[in-house]
Amino acid sequence: MMNSSPSPYPFGPATVADILLDGVNEHPERVALVDGDESWTWRELDDAVANLSLHIRERQALCWDVANSATAVIGALATFRAGGIWVGHSSHEDRERLEPLLGPIDVVSSIDAVCDGPSFPPVAIDPHGLAAVTFTSGTSGRPKAVAHSQHGLLCPALVSIDVEPPEANERIGTPLNLGILNMLVLGPLSSLVRGSTYVCMSNTHADGFATDVARHGVTRTFVVPTMLHDLVDAHDAIPTKLASLRRIIVGGSSATATLLSTFTESYGVRPTLSYGLSEAPTGVVRESLDDPIGSGRGYPLPHVSVDVIDKDDAGIGEIVLSPASEGPWANCWTGTLGYLGEPDRTEALFRGGRIHTGDLGRIDADGALSVTGRRSSLIIRGGKNVDPIEIETRLRNAPWISEALAVGVADERLGMRVGVLVVPLPTRPNLTAEPGGELARELTSLAGVPIDEVAIVDELPRNELGKPIRQVPPSTWRRDGTLDS
């Protein structure tokens, strides 16, 4: 843990378990949560969370395997109130390797399934103890289990109040998966800390998303660049449905200036870019609306200090993070507790008393950060992390593949497409790799993720050390499934 003795936050609750208390005391009959035609006042939501929490024991690990819904929100809040451990959506194998550390991880799909069990007495909550685990892909071929405390999870919400005070009748919603910790933090947790109404959303398709916004009067949302593309393309069919939106925050690095400008012109609200990471959790740098659209710059939020180390001649180096040292947020931020079960990786993450992001960037004379490169070799497809190592491992298990290399191919809409270079064995002669063809579908089935482009090669491109080169220039991809020399 980077900051083992953090200062209290300048205001607000000390734990996620307490985030409903102010709302219940100040406006118990105001609507706190909306899911379709159903709604919960602050008092009703508090009662539902309290009743469910009695059936969750301290340090019980729960993975709420449910769609974006009131169940996901109530389940998470009850887990935190009981002193349990919220576990993000993950594969069976990932959960299985954590069970020696956490005990059995219960995968639940309904509130009734938990309430049918025994009840347990309430416990005192340790704000700095293990409260949540989320999984993130890495270049080692398996996801890292990122651990967080309740104190750490509160930070983004409380800082958002300082940076952008809640507006009257604020309604917050995101269609992005609440089984991802960053989305849970940015969505319902932040909404409730801000005293706002959270609207459950799940439709990422343009018309469905816009319909949800219009139906519930959503004023603040979080999306990925792919959704901006789709909304721009669908503008003629949904010209007024986004009229209630006053703030749209975008995570991801593939939103171009053209896309941002076109969206702003189409809908009258400017998207705001944010840079963050699971280890923070979520955002640490936010674009300023005073800068031109597409400037690519962002300023550190007040709880964090951002620096760049090991710079090259152009001033580009690794982005590192530490708690702010001045102001009301000084020494409040903790970041992640570390990677569960991986002490060496945890030590490397925290070396020198700072979080090493592995991302590259530069800081200009104004103190603004420009992120210039993504960490590791992750392929960010439509806002989702795709691990190339995992793809390659799965493809090499096929009896007709000698070697495979997964690479990112630039795409205006998705940010990146998933491309695969395949060296086949003689047992599969005369392969053709037309886009969307039979081979792409077969590889998609083998890999478990969409394979958008396939190139058949005699050998993989390698550097002078014999290591495969992942940064294959997009110009070398040809539509007939081969590479230019």
C-alpha positions as CSV (number, residue, x, y, z in Angstrom):
1,M,0.0,0.0,0.0
2,M,1.4,3.4,-1.1
3,N,-0.1,5.5,1.7
4,S,-0.5,3.5,4.8
5,S,-1.5,6.4,7.1
6,P,-3.8,8.5,5.0
7,S,-5.5,11.7,6.3
8,P,-9.3,11.8,6.7
9,Y,-11.1,13.3,3.7
10,P,-12.1,16.9,4.2
11,F,-15.8,16.1,4.2
12,G,-18.2,13.2,3.6
13,P,-18.5,9.7,4.9
14,A,-15.5,7.6,6.1
15,T,-16.7,4.3,4.6
16,V,-18.8,3.2,1.7
17,A,-21.0,1.5,4.3
18,D,-22.1,5.0,5.4
19,I,-22.9,6.6,2.1
20,L,-26.7,6.5,2.5
21,L,-26.7,8.1,5.9
22,D,-26.8,11.7,4.9
23,G,-29.4,11.1,2.3
24,V,-31.7,9.3,4.7
25,N,-31.3,12.1,7.3
26,E,-31.7,15.0,4.9
27,H,-34.1,13.9,2.2
28,P,-35.5,10.4,3.0
29,E,-38.4,10.6,0.5
30,R,-36.3,11.8,-2.5
31,V,-35.7,9.1,-5.2
32,A,-32.2,7.6,-4.8
33,L,-32.4,4.7,-7.3
34,V,-34.3,4.0,-10.5
35,D,-34.4,0.7,-12.5
36,G,-36.9,0.8,-15.3
37,D,-40.4,1.4,-13.9
38,E,-39.2,0.8,-10.3
39,S,-37.7,3.4,-7.9
40,W,-36.4,3.5,-4.4
41,T,-36.4,6.5,-2.1
42,W,-33.4,7.0,0.1
43,R,-35.2,5.5,3.0
44,E,-36.4,2.5,1.0
45,L,-32.9,1.9,-0.5
46,D,-31.4,2.1,3.0
47,D,-33.9,-0.5,4.3
48,A,-33.2,-2.8,1.4
49,V,-29.4,-2.6,1.9
50,A,-29.7,-3.0,5.6
51,N,-31.9,-6.1,5.3
52,L,-29.6,-7.8,2.8
53,S,-26.5,-6.9,4.7
54,L,-27.6,-9.0,7.7
55,H,-27.2,-12.1,5.5
56,I,-23.6,-11.3,4.5
57,R,-20.9,-12.2,7.0
58,E,-17.8,-10.2,7.6
59,R,-15.1,-10.9,4.9
60,Q,-17.5,-13.0,2.9
61,A,-16.4,-12.7,-0.8
62,L,-19.4,-12.1,-3.2
63,C,-19.4,-11.8,-6.9
64,W,-22.7,-10.3,-8.0
65,D,-23.2,-12.0,-11.4
66,V,-26.1,-9.8,-12.5
67,A,-26.8,-7.3,-15.2
68,N,-26.8,-3.6,-14.6
69,S,-29.8,-3.3,-12.3
70,A,-31.0,-2.4,-8.8
71,T,-29.8,-5.8,-7.7
72,A,-26.3,-5.0,-8.7
73,V,-26.4,-1.7,-6.8
74,I,-28.2,-3.0,-3.6
75,G,-26.0,-6.1,-3.6
76,A,-22.8,-4.1,-3.7
77,L,-23.9,-1.6,-1.0
78,A,-25.0,-4.5,1.2
79,T,-21.7,-6.3,0.7
80,F,-19.8,-3.2,1.8
81,R,-22.1,-2.5,4.8
82,A,-21.6,-6.0,6.1
83,G,-17.8,-5.8,5.8
84,G,-17.8,-8.3,3.0
85,I,-15.5,-8.3,0.0
86,W,-17.0,-7.3,-3.4
87,V,-15.4,-9.3,-6.3
88,G,-15.7,-8.0,-9.8
89,H,-17.0,-10.0,-12.8
90,S,-14.2,-12.5,-13.6
91,S,-13.6,-16.0,-15.0
92,H,-14.0,-19.1,-12.9
93,E,-10.2,-19.7,-13.2
94,D,-9.4,-16.2,-11.8
95,R,-11.8,-16.6,-8.9
96,E,-10.4,-20.1,-8.2
97,R,-6.8,-18.8,-7.9
98,L,-8.0,-16.2,-5.3
99,E,-9.9,-18.5,-3.1
100,P,-6.8,-19.6,-1.1
101,L,-6.5,-15.9,-0.2
102,L,-10.2,-14.9,0.2
103,G,-11.9,-18.2,1.0
104,P,-14.8,-19.4,-1.2
105,I,-16.1,-16.7,-3.6
106,D,-19.9,-16.9,-3.7
107,V,-21.3,-16.1,-7.2
108,V,-24.8,-14.8,-6.7
109,S,-27.5,-13.8,-9.1
110,S,-30.3,-12.6,-6.9
111,I,-31.0,-11.0,-3.6
112,D,-33.3,-13.8,-2.6
113,A,-30.4,-16.3,-2.9
114,V,-28.5,-14.4,-0.2
115,C,-31.5,-13.7,2.0
116,D,-32.4,-17.4,2.1
117,G,-29.2,-18.0,4.2
118,P,-28.5,-17.4,7.9
119,S,-28.2,-13.9,9.4
120,F,-25.1,-12.4,11.0
121,P,-24.6,-9.5,13.5
122,P,-23.5,-6.1,12.3
123,V,-19.7,-5.4,12.5
124,A,-17.6,-2.3,12.7
125,I,-16.1,-1.4,9.3
126,D,-12.4,-1.0,8.9
127,P,-12.1,1.8,6.2
128,H,-8.6,0.7,5.2
129,G,-9.2,-3.1,5.1
130,L,-9.8,-5.2,2.0
131,A,-13.2,-4.4,0.6
132,A,-13.1,-5.0,-3.2
133,V,-11.2,-6.9,-5.8
134,T,-11.3,-6.1,-9.5
135,F,-9.5,-7.8,-12.3
136,T,-7.4,-6.2,-15.0
137,S,-5.6,-7.8,-18.0
138,G,-1.8,-7.7,-18.2
139,T,1.0,-8.8,-20.5
140,S,1.8,-11.9,-18.4
141,G,-1.2,-13.7,-19.8
142,R,-3.5,-13.6,-16.8
143,P,-5.4,-10.8,-15.1
144,K,-4.1,-9.1,-12.0
145,A,-6.4,-9.0,-8.9
146,V,-6.4,-5.3,-7.9
147,A,-7.4,-4.8,-4.2
148,H,-9.1,-1.7,-2.8
149,S,-10.4,-0.4,0.6
150,Q,-13.6,1.3,1.3
151,H,-11.6,4.5,2.0
152,G,-10.1,4.3,-1.4
153,L,-13.4,3.7,-3.2
154,L,-14.9,6.9,-1.8
155,C,-12.2,9.2,-3.2
156,P,-13.4,9.6,-6.8
157,A,-16.9,10.5,-5.6
158,L,-15.8,13.0,-2.9
159,V,-13.4,14.7,-5.3
160,S,-16.1,15.0,-7.9
161,I,-18.1,17.1,-5.4
162,D,-15.2,19.4,-5.0
163,V,-14.4,19.7,-8.7
164,E,-18.0,19.7,-10.0
165,P,-20.6,20.4,-7.2
166,P,-23.9,18.5,-7.7
167,E,-26.5,20.2,-9.8
168,A,-30.2,20.4,-8.9
169,N,-32.1,17.3,-9.9
170,E,-28.9,15.6,-11.0
171,R,-29.5,12.1,-12.4
172,I,-26.4,9.9,-13.1
173,G,-26.3,6.7,-15.1
174,T,-23.9,4.6,-17.2
175,P,-24.7,1.6,-19.4
176,L,-21.1,0.3,-18.9
177,N,-20.8,-2.9,-16.8
178,L,-21.2,-2.4,-13.1
179,G,-19.3,-5.6,-12.5
180,I,-16.2,-3.5,-13.4
181,L,-15.2,-1.7,-10.2
182,N,-14.4,1.6,-12.0
183,M,-17.9,1.7,-13.3
184,L,-19.4,0.9,-9.9
185,V,-17.4,3.7,-8.4
186,L,-18.1,6.3,-11.2
187,G,-21.8,5.3,-11.4
188,P,-23.9,4.4,-8.3
189,L,-21.3,5.0,-5.6
190,S,-20.5,8.5,-6.9
191,S,-24.2,9.3,-7.5
192,L,-25.2,8.4,-3.9
193,V,-22.2,10.2,-2.3
194,R,-23.3,13.3,-4.4
195,G,-26.8,13.0,-3.1
196,S,-28.1,12.4,-6.6
197,T,-30.4,9.9,-8.2
198,Y,-28.8,6.9,-9.9
199,V,-30.5,5.5,-13.0
200,C,-29.7,1.9,-13.9
201,M,-28.8,1.6,-17.6
202,S,-27.5,-1.3,-19.7
203,N,-28.1,-0.5,-23.4
204,T,-24.9,0.6,-25.1
205,H,-26.5,0.7,-28.5
206,A,-27.1,4.3,-29.7
207,D,-30.9,4.3,-29.9
208,G,-31.4,2.2,-26.7
209,F,-28.9,4.4,-24.7
210,A,-30.6,7.6,-26.0
211,T,-34.0,6.3,-25.2
212,D,-32.9,5.5,-21.6
213,V,-31.4,9.0,-21.3
214,A,-34.6,10.7,-22.5
215,R,-37.0,8.4,-20.5
216,H,-35.2,9.1,-17.2
217,G,-33.8,12.5,-17.7
218,V,-30.2,11.5,-17.2
219,T,-28.0,14.5,-16.8
220,R,-24.5,12.9,-16.3
221,T,-23.1,9.8,-17.9
222,F,-19.9,7.8,-18.5
223,V,-19.2,6.2,-21.9
224,V,-16.5,4.9,-24.1
225,P,-15.4,6.4,-27.5
226,T,-17.2,3.7,-29.5
227,M,-20.5,4.9,-28.1
228,L,-19.7,8.4,-29.3
229,H,-19.2,7.1,-32.8
230,D,-22.5,5.3,-32.8
231,L,-24.4,8.3,-31.4
232,V,-22.9,10.5,-34.1
233,D,-23.9,8.0,-36.8
234,A,-27.4,7.7,-35.4
235,H,-27.9,11.5,-34.9
236,D,-30.6,11.9,-37.6
237,A,-32.8,9.2,-35.8
238,I,-32.3,10.5,-32.3
239,P,-31.8,14.3,-32.5
240,T,-33.4,15.3,-29.2
241,K,-33.1,12.3,-27.0
242,L,-29.9,13.5,-25.3
243,A,-31.3,16.9,-24.5
244,S,-31.1,16.3,-20.7
245,L,-27.4,15.5,-20.7
246,R,-25.2,18.2,-19.2
247,R,-22.1,16.1,-18.6
248,I,-20.7,13.2,-20.6
249,I,-17.4,11.8,-19.5
250,V,-15.4,9.6,-21.8
251,G,-12.7,7.1,-20.8
252,G,-10.3,5.7,-23.3
253,S,-7.7,7.1,-25.7
254,S,-9.3,6.7,-29.1
255,A,-11.6,9.7,-29.1
256,T,-10.3,12.0,-31.9
257,A,-10.7,15.7,-32.1
258,T,-13.0,15.2,-35.1
259,L,-15.2,12.8,-33.2
260,L,-15.4,15.1,-30.2
261,S,-16.2,18.2,-32.3
262,T,-18.8,16.4,-34.4
263,F,-20.5,15.0,-31.2
264,T,-20.5,18.5,-29.6
265,E,-22.0,20.0,-32.8
266,S,-24.6,17.3,-33.0
267,Y,-25.9,17.2,-29.4
268,G,-24.8,20.5,-27.8
269,V,-22.8,18.9,-25.0
270,R,-19.1,18.5,-25.1
271,P,-17.6,15.2,-24.0
272,T,-14.9,15.4,-21.4
273,L,-11.9,13.0,-21.6
274,S,-10.6,11.3,-18.5
275,Y,-7.5,9.3,-17.8
276,G,-7.4,6.7,-15.1
277,L,-6.6,3.2,-14.1
278,S,-8.0,0.4,-12.0
279,E,-5.2,0.8,-9.5
280,A,-6.3,4.4,-8.7
281,P,-9.3,3.5,-8.8
282,T,-10.6,5.2,-11.9
283,G,-9.8,8.8,-13.0
284,V,-6.8,10.8,-11.9
285,V,-6.6,13.4,-14.8
286,R,-9.5,15.3,-16.4
287,E,-9.6,17.4,-19.5
288,S,-10.3,21.1,-19.0
289,L,-13.3,22.6,-20.8
290,D,-11.2,25.7,-21.2
291,D,-8.9,23.9,-23.6
292,P,-9.7,23.5,-27.3
293,I,-11.6,20.3,-28.1
294,G,-9.2,17.5,-28.8
295,S,-6.2,19.2,-27.1
296,G,-5.1,15.8,-25.7
297,R,-4.2,17.5,-22.4
298,G,-5.6,16.9,-18.9
299,Y,-5.0,18.2,-15.4
300,P,-4.5,16.2,-12.2
301,L,-7.5,16.0,-9.9
302,P,-6.9,17.6,-6.5
303,H,-6.3,14.4,-4.6
304,V,-3.3,13.2,-6.7
305,S,0.1,14.4,-7.8
306,V,1.2,13.3,-11.3
307,D,4.8,13.2,-12.4
308,V,6.7,11.8,-15.4
309,I,10.0,10.0,-14.8
310,D,12.8,8.6,-16.9
311,K,12.1,11.1,-19.6
312,D,13.5,10.9,-23.1
313,D,14.7,13.9,-25.1
314,A,11.1,14.8,-26.0
315,G,10.1,14.9,-22.3
316,I,8.2,11.7,-22.6
317,G,8.5,9.2,-19.7
318,E,6.5,6.9,-17.4
319,I,3.6,8.4,-15.6
320,V,3.7,8.0,-11.8
321,L,1.2,8.9,-9.2
322,S,1.4,9.9,-5.5
323,P,-1.0,11.6,-3.0
324,A,-1.4,15.3,-3.2
325,S,1.0,17.1,-0.8
326,E,-0.9,20.4,-0.5
327,G,-4.4,21.6,-0.1
328,P,-7.5,20.1,1.6
329,W,-6.8,16.7,-0.1
330,A,-3.2,16.4,1.0
331,N,-2.3,12.8,1.9
332,C,-5.9,11.6,1.7
333,W,-5.5,9.3,-1.4
334,T,-4.3,5.8,-1.0
335,G,-4.9,4.1,-4.3
336,T,-4.9,0.3,-4.5
337,L,-3.9,-2.0,-1.6
338,G,-1.8,-4.0,-4.2
339,Y,-2.2,-7.1,-6.3
340,L,-3.6,-10.0,-4.3
341,G,-1.2,-13.0,-4.2
342,E,1.5,-11.2,-6.2
343,P,3.9,-9.5,-3.8
344,D,6.6,-9.0,-6.5
345,R,4.2,-7.2,-8.8
346,T,2.9,-5.2,-5.9
347,E,6.4,-4.1,-4.9
348,A,7.2,-3.1,-8.5
349,L,3.9,-1.1,-8.6
350,F,4.8,0.9,-5.5
351,R,8.5,1.3,-5.9
352,G,9.8,4.6,-4.7
353,G,6.6,5.2,-2.8
354,R,4.6,6.0,-6.0
355,I,2.2,4.1,-8.2
356,H,4.0,3.3,-11.5
357,T,1.3,3.2,-14.2
358,G,3.4,1.8,-17.0
359,D,1.8,4.5,-19.3
360,L,3.9,7.1,-21.1
361,G,3.2,10.8,-21.2
362,R,4.6,14.3,-20.9
363,I,3.8,17.3,-18.7
364,D,3.8,20.7,-20.2
365,A,4.7,24.1,-18.7
366,D,1.1,24.5,-17.5
367,G,1.2,21.3,-15.5
368,A,-1.1,19.5,-18.0
369,L,-0.5,15.8,-18.8
370,S,-0.6,14.4,-22.3
371,V,-0.8,10.6,-22.4
372,T,1.3,9.4,-25.4
373,G,1.2,5.7,-25.1
374,R,-0.8,2.8,-23.6
375,R,0.8,0.6,-21.0
376,S,2.0,-2.8,-22.0
377,S,0.6,-4.3,-25.2
378,L,-3.1,-4.3,-24.3
379,I,-5.5,-4.0,-27.3
380,I,-8.3,-1.5,-26.3
381,R,-11.2,-2.6,-28.5
382,G,-14.3,-0.5,-28.0
383,G,-13.2,0.5,-24.5
384,K,-12.5,-3.1,-23.4
385,N,-9.1,-4.5,-22.6
386,V,-8.1,-7.5,-24.7
387,D,-5.0,-9.4,-23.6
388,P,-3.0,-10.5,-26.7
389,I,-1.1,-13.1,-24.7
390,E,-4.3,-14.9,-23.8
391,I,-5.4,-14.9,-27.4
392,E,-2.1,-16.3,-28.6
393,T,-2.1,-19.0,-25.9
394,R,-5.5,-20.1,-26.9
395,L,-4.8,-20.1,-30.7
396,R,-1.6,-22.1,-30.2
397,N,-3.7,-24.9,-28.8
398,A,-5.2,-25.4,-32.2
399,P,-3.7,-28.4,-33.9
400,W,-3.1,-26.6,-37.2
401,I,-1.4,-23.4,-35.9
402,S,2.3,-23.2,-35.5
403,E,2.6,-19.6,-34.2
404,A,0.2,-16.7,-33.6
405,L,0.6,-13.0,-32.8
406,A,-2.2,-10.8,-31.7
407,V,-1.8,-7.1,-32.5
408,G,-3.9,-3.9,-32.3
409,V,-4.9,-2.4,-35.7
410,A,-6.0,1.3,-35.5
411,D,-9.8,1.8,-36.1
412,E,-11.6,5.1,-35.9
413,R,-14.7,3.7,-34.3
414,L,-13.4,1.0,-32.0
415,G,-10.1,2.6,-31.2
416,M,-8.4,-0.6,-32.1
417,R,-9.4,-3.8,-33.9
418,V,-8.0,-7.2,-33.0
419,G,-5.7,-8.5,-35.6
420,V,-4.0,-11.9,-35.6
421,L,-0.9,-13.0,-37.6
422,V,-1.1,-16.8,-38.0
423,V,1.7,-19.1,-39.1
424,P,-0.2,-22.3,-40.1
425,L,1.1,-25.8,-40.2
426,P,1.1,-27.7,-43.5
427,T,-2.0,-29.5,-42.3
428,R,-4.1,-26.5,-43.3
429,P,-3.0,-25.4,-46.8
430,N,-4.7,-22.8,-49.0
431,L,-6.1,-20.7,-46.2
432,T,-7.9,-17.5,-47.1
433,A,-8.3,-14.7,-44.7
434,E,-10.9,-12.3,-46.1
435,P,-12.3,-9.9,-43.5
436,G,-15.3,-11.4,-41.7
437,G,-14.8,-14.7,-43.5
438,E,-14.8,-18.3,-42.2
439,L,-11.2,-18.2,-40.9
440,A,-11.9,-15.0,-38.8
441,R,-15.0,-16.7,-37.4
442,E,-13.0,-19.9,-36.6
443,L,-10.3,-17.9,-34.8
444,T,-12.9,-15.9,-32.9
445,S,-14.4,-19.1,-31.6
446,L,-10.9,-20.3,-30.5
447,A,-9.8,-17.1,-28.9
448,G,-13.0,-16.2,-27.1
449,V,-12.9,-12.6,-28.3
450,P,-13.7,-11.0,-31.7
451,I,-10.9,-11.4,-34.3
452,D,-11.4,-8.6,-36.8
453,E,-8.4,-9.0,-39.1
454,V,-6.4,-12.1,-40.0
455,A,-3.1,-12.2,-41.9
456,I,-1.5,-15.5,-43.0
457,V,2.3,-15.3,-42.8
458,D,5.2,-17.6,-43.3
459,E,6.9,-16.2,-40.1
460,L,6.2,-13.7,-37.5
461,P,7.9,-10.3,-37.7
462,R,10.7,-10.2,-35.0
463,N,13.3,-7.8,-33.7
464,E,17.0,-8.4,-33.6
465,L,16.6,-10.3,-30.3
466,G,14.1,-12.7,-31.9
467,K,11.1,-11.3,-30.1
468,P,7.8,-10.8,-32.0
469,I,7.1,-7.2,-33.0
470,R,3.6,-6.3,-31.9
471,Q,3.5,-2.8,-33.4
472,V,2.8,-4.0,-36.9
473,P,2.0,-0.8,-38.9
474,P,-1.6,-0.8,-40.1
475,S,-0.4,0.1,-43.6
476,T,1.0,-3.4,-43.9
477,W,-2.4,-5.1,-43.5
478,R,-3.8,-6.0,-46.9
479,R,-7.4,-7.0,-47.5
480,D,-6.5,-10.3,-49.0
481,G,-5.1,-11.5,-45.6
482,T,-1.4,-11.0,-46.2
483,L,1.2,-8.5,-45.1
484,D,3.2,-6.1,-47.3
485,S,6.9,-6.5,-46.9
